[in-house]
């Protein structure tokens, strides 16, 4: 009966494969009704031909109406966003909106026309479907699709619900439910199954989960297509269930090595006909279910080395990956992440790279250069040997909470690529974030660069950003943001947080702060200037978010010298000093938790409640909660190498996980001093792993709604910590 139910459900889902009946104008009008319900009649949207195959929008006034024309729904939405930002001084972001529109709405004095130089504006890393979107429902997806349209994104990765396709394909090939249960990973880890990194961890998946996410994918793809976006669907990479070797023993397989300590997965040899067979079976079934726009993501060996470095093998592998796509879709184009060339340069030398990238005609492949803000691959790979490629940023790893973003590097590196005679076929830009991040200024800059890549200068850009972010400016607030630009927002990537790291005994004499790439005192001064904002600005929700985020970073930076003092006190053999240092650190964590509790963006309770909401039974709810807890802490079994990779400075997690973990550590150091014996690091590691695993199995609830006044709490904590924060080294 379960098979019949799932099959009938999936037949019904086939209806979603057709394109949405919603027109581009209807899609944009729907966006306006959600974003600006009181101004829905103030705008008129009209189609406009593209210019040289590039999106274009126009804005002009006609008799008291703002007319926005665009070549696609995305272009129209981007024109609307341009009007809201430049004419109305408002801001829309993933971390709060400022939509205090003038009354009456201002009319553009002249027609505005902007053409993007980029054919493709891409969005999403596979990992974001885990670290941010694991528990999303349609309402959350609808909001992020609206945001993408406003930013100008026209090519989103759309891989939700693919388990339904794999279930159908592998059942037809003779696998049973137990085989699939051992293959599908849990809901908090799905991207790492999609990328072939592991099997089974965190599973099993229920048919209910699979069916409901297939239905969700139908809505996602339909809305994206209505805006004129090109959803990128999944392609076959060669990764298969281990049980397939039982039902197709005649095929040749390769056993891949371990990824991050997880058992290696099974890979169909690309020279075997089974590789192409599964490829076309999957694309054919996926097209019946979700339709197609002919772009397929397939990242074979994204973070693992292939079983052979023979260029002939690699060429055959590339031909097989594309061959499976093309067998079912002659118009297929392969979208590939260029991360492997940066992540594994010891394997991907010139011969191997050339073999992979030249195996197909240029027009059959599109390459994403993921980490261009820090380590671009285009200038190490001869611009991907002529393949069209996109200049992208990652920005967020593990969706950790950190104040960072290399804005100068983004502007400089993009300019360098655009002006280089060796740039090859650069056709677009992209946001390839592992999480939706906590730094909206970075995505706002990228959204502007999508349409006008010549940045006028970051000082001027930041001043304009602050004005629309808060709806008004103020000298002290502008000074705060200049300090942020000169510190945290000048640094690409983040250094992690001592609050969130598993405690270890630092070596004697280690210099605190060595992991931070900016002047922490100047960053603390930015918080001081933010707190000088006038009362009317302090009522702005986006200001309150930024204030909490900046002060959170100040407190996180203080945790570096505070935690270093714990180790120093132990090495000095001073129990009284150790107690004082430990209490100071634990109090800092408690205060950080209280600050984070004032904002809904930083609540563990929301993450856990969303996970449980997908469960139909108490058992399912508990299983999903375990997935949610494990991902942000252990990230795997007790001995996981990835522990704390997706750590979060969230209220509830700081107070309920990181604080007791640090408290236990200080207690073990004190016990060692009291007994006159060396601290046993190995015993501590074993103990804390077991404790962390126990925490993931708990089910105590945490607040789902913010509490406390953000400005009041921030003022209190600044008064308490400002002297330490403004003193070099804490």
Secondary structure, DSSP 8 states (H G I E B T S, - for coil): -HHHHHHHHHHHHGGGGS--S--HHHHHHHHHHHH-GGGGGGEEEEE---BTTB-EEEEEEETTEEEEEESSHHHHHHHHHHHHHHTT--B--TT--B----SS----SS-EEEE-S-SEEEE--TTHHHHTTTT--HHHHHHHHHHHHHHT--EEB--TTHHHHHHHHHHHTT--HHHHHHHS--TTSHHHHHTTS-SSTT----HHHHHHHHHHHHHHHHHHHHTT---BEE---SEE-TTHHHH-TTS-EEE---BTTB---EEE-TTSHHHHHHHHHHHHHHHHHH---SEEE--TTSSS--S---HHHHHHHHHHHHHHHHHH-TT-EEEEETHHHHHTTTTS-HHHHHHHHTSS-GGGEEEEETTTTT--SGGGTHHHHT-EEEEEE---STT-------HHHHHHHHHHHHH-TT--SEEEEEE--SS--S-HHHHHHHHHHHH--S---HHHHHHHHHHHHHSS--HHHHHHHHHHHHTGGGSSS----TTTS------TT--TTTT--S-HHHHHHHHHHHTT--HHHHT-HHHHHHHHHHHHHHHHHHHHHHHHHHHHHHHTT-HHHHHHHHHHHHHHHHHHHHHHTT-GGGBHHHHHHHHHHT-SSHHHHHHHHHHHHHHTTTSSSTT-TTTTTT----BTHIIIIIHHHHHHHHHHHHHHHHHT----HHHHHHHHHHHHHHHHT------SS--S-HHHHHHHHHHHHHHHHTSTT-
